């Protein structure tokens, strides 16, 4: 995983900034490609985190009770389960 991505919220905020910069169209082709590449990476990260959250919800719904998420869910992103 990319260590420069802090968490889901930070990734969404950075992705929003990238989209705005690309929409302005004032960048060189190379700069635009670099931002686009970073945006794809952020988008994939966010998609993966949303899929993990969906799996956790499915576990809760199937069992009707709160159970620890399967090992590995949330570990990579510094999941704080005390919230």
C-alpha positions, 0 to 999 in steps of 0.5 A: 500500500502507498504509505503517502495515503493517510486514510479514506478521508484524506484520499477523498480530499486529495482526489477532489483537489486533483479533479479540480486542478485537472478541470481547470486545464492549466497544466502541462500534459506531463503534469496532467498525466501525473495527477491523473495517475495519482488520482487513479491510485487514490480512487483504487484505494478508496474503492478498496476501503469501501469494499472492506467496509461493505464486507464488515457490514455484511458480517454484522447483518448476517450474524445480527451481532457485533463481531470483530472484523476478519483479520486484515480488514482495516489493518493497512489503513490504521483502523481505529476501532475505538471510535 
